[in-house]
């Protein structure tokens, strides 16, 4: 949907309202703004919005609403134009009220309010790849000052859960941010940090112990090339920082300082996230989200008006920021390879960071393990998440497991499983059939039968042929479309390695610091295992022998830490994931402003950091906490569906 752009230009306290070079009204003098943000009722909020409207837009409003293009489109983008450093940015113009409605909630017109920054950059042409999203924090997500931003990050993690973007999470200084952006080359950055104003009156953000201004931050963000959009979460430095960031080189910045507990902020953020990564024009999508939440909803505070869009003058608001087709292709591949599983994955970031660094750290074997059972530790979902990340990075994951019956019990069964998965991956990704035990494509069925006829192959001899065949598979898929390329390698994922019987013995005989591959073509193995159940003691002896050796890592698969669990559980509760189940699964659960975070930690601590409770006990806990007014619930998806039914 394309909304005509109406510019509201303020120069030296004089206002001109312009559409496509034609002056609709003005110049007229900007009226005095006498409004208080401290609102305790809907009347206060309406009065605040009316004061802003009267000062800026009232004289031009009849001409704007009568514009044929506005009537034909059923709405408009009201682009507010003044210098990046203007004091006018501190007012919540998104709350303007025309005497009957807040402009954002008019039922007859879809009105998007943007802050247009003169001289900002245009968005470069979309690359033919899944959009890359970096979640960067300048402080710990458990920091109470940035808690609203942390929850917005949790809301936008749906990009990751739905598989429409390649994501990274980083806790950064300004130098770290530049390094991450240079290597990862993100299209979109979601940044959560403390904000302030320095002694020169300049807005700054705290990034891991040091302050950074807009110019420094823009330089870091664009270290890997142009970034398309930045979402600033809980930025207390004022809206002017976002304008300065656009002026310094970022085409679109969304500054969000409201509480995630407010439906309007959530729907705005959901629509914005979907537009940024899903190929939908951003301005219209964000306006729909805000209006959907406001129509028919009591408005006795201003938090809903705090999310604001700052756009460069050169930005074409009618075009999507990214090409969504590559992301959809990745989702299809991941589904066929059984790597996606809802609800949202939480925790285990330390282990997943090691997965992300498999090749840079030259890891050949990474086993997430523990003394005792690994049941109810979320190991299978951890491997799926790892496989999905590897696929999005352009590698080929072969997931051995999970098994409802018996895992491979000898070397022959393990080889058969690996070659079967290699064939499945090649077919799914659109590559040629893989070689099987050195035999060329075309004779796959015959070669497969030959493997079935093997007795008990020597693992060391089998390894040489397997390494060559898996290297050939990676090479054959490297020439496919993004994200594949010369970096593409095969990675083997193994679920519950302790249950592999004699196949575990064979695997340990084959494994090297390069996994199942060679130094030139490594094939890392990522696995979960108990060190005490079944054949786990064999793996325990191996891990003790190889602990600290290059190429081997054995991180402990423990319960989630308290802060990691509490934050992760709240993120899950922001994402309805089973529309076919009871109403509690179709709702979001959020913390009201007045509830101290310690109360939420106390309630969720009872789940003992168990990541497997997200499908049942978490929702029982959420319902009980709702009864005690520690959570409030909404059905955001139903609200937006109702909105679409009313307005199309």
C-alpha positions, 0 to 999 in steps of 0.5 A: 500500500502506497501512502501519498507523502505530505511534507510539514516543513518548519523553518524559523518557526514558519510552517509550510505544508507541501505535496509533490511541490505544491504548497497546500498551506502556509507559510504560517507561524508555528503556534506555541506548544503548551502541553504536558506529557504527565497525563493521568486520563484520556482527557489529558492525553487528548488535550496534549495531542490537541495542543500539538495539532493546533500548533503545527497542523490545524491551519492546513488540515482541511487542505490535507484531507481534501487532497484527491490523492489522500482521499483515493489512497485512504490515508497519507504519510505526514512527513515532519521536516525540520533540522536533525538537532531541532528541539521540536523532536522532543515533542510526541507529534505522533499523539496529535489529535484533531478534536475528534480523533488522534490522527493515528486512530482515525477510522476513515484515514490511515495516517502515518507520522514520520520524522523526515530528515533532510539530506539523509541517505537512500536505501541501496538495492536489496541483495538477493539474500535473507535479511540479516538482523543484528541484536546488539546491546550496550548493557546486560539485558537484565539491566532494569534501565533498559528493560523496556528495550530488552522486551522489545528485543524479545518481541523482535526475536520473532524474526529469528523464531519464524526464520525470516532473517539471519540473526546475531546477538552481541553485547558490544562496545562501539569498537565491537559493534564496528567489528561485528557489523564489518563481518556480519554485514547486517541489514537491520540493527536492533540496539538496546542501550542507556542514553544520556546527554553529554556536557556539550549537550549532544545525545550519546549512548552507552555501549559497554562502558563508553559513550558514543555519539550519533556520528561514531555510532553510524560509522560503526553500524556501516563498517560492513557497508550500508545498513538499511534500518536501526531500531533503538530500544529504550533510548533515553537520550531523546528522539533527537538522537535518532534524527542525528543517526539518520543525518549521519548515514542510516536511512531509517531509524525507529526510536522506541522508548515505550513499555512493551506492556502496552498493546499499541507499542507491541503491535507497532513493533510487530508490524515494523518487524514484519515490514523490515524483514518481510518485504512490506513497505515500512511506513504503511505497516507501522501506521496499521499496527498503531491504528489497530491497537488504538481503535476502541482502546482506552488511551489514558497515557502517552506510551503508545505515541512514543514509537517514532519513525525517522526516515531519510529524505531519500528513502522511498517509503513505497518500497520494501527495505529488503527482498523477502523471497530469500528468507522464505526460501530458507524457511522452506528448506529448514522445514523440509530438513526438520530444523524449525520447531516452535515455541521460540528457542531460549537460552544456551547462548554460550553454546550457540555462540560456540556453534557460530564460531565452529569454523573460526575457532576450528572446532571439529567436535562440540558435545553439549553434555552432562553427568546424568540424564539429558532428558528435559534439558532441551537438547533436541531443540538446541540442536535444531536451533544450531542446525537452523543457524548453520543453514542460514549461514550457508552450511549444510546441516545433517541432523542424525536424530531425534529417534523415537526408536533405536539410534544407529548401533554400529558403524554400518548403520551410522554410515547409512544414516549419514549418506541418507541424510546427505541425499535428503539435503542435496535433494532439498537444497536443489543440488546434485545427488551426493557421492556414496562411498566414492561412487559418482552421482547416478549410481546412488541406489546401487551404492546405497545397496552396497552400504547395506551389504557391508558387514562391519566396516573399519571406521578408520578406512571408512573415514577417508571415503566419508570425508571425501564424499562429505567434502564433495557434497559441500562443494556441489552445494557451494554454487547454489544461491545465497547463502551458499558459497565457497565457505559452505561446509557440511556439519553433522548434528547428533542427538543423544550420542550416548545411545548410539551403541557401538556406533559411538565407538566407531564415531570416536575412532573416526573423529579428529580435530577437523571432525569427520573431514580434513584440514582443507574441508572440515566436517564438524560434529555437534552433539548432545550426550549424557556422560553416564547413561548407556554408553556415556561413560565411553564418551566421558573417558574420551572427553577427559582425554581430549579436554583442552585439545585443539578442535574439541569442546565439551560445554555442560548442558545445565539448567538455564541460569536464573536471569537467562531463564526469566528473560527467555520465558518472558520472550516466549510469552510474547509470541503466541505459537499454538493457534490450534490450542486453548486460548492461553496459547493464543495470548501474550503475557506481559508485565504491567508497569507497576509490577517490580521485576523481582516479583516476576523473577520470584514467580518464574524461578519456580520453573527452575530454569527448565527449558522444556516447560515452555509447552505446558508448565510455563503457561500454567505459571503465567495463568496463575501469575495473571490471577495475582496481577503479575501479568496482563494478557491480550490477544494481539493477533485477534486484535489485528485480525479484527482490524483487518476485517474492519479496514482491509 
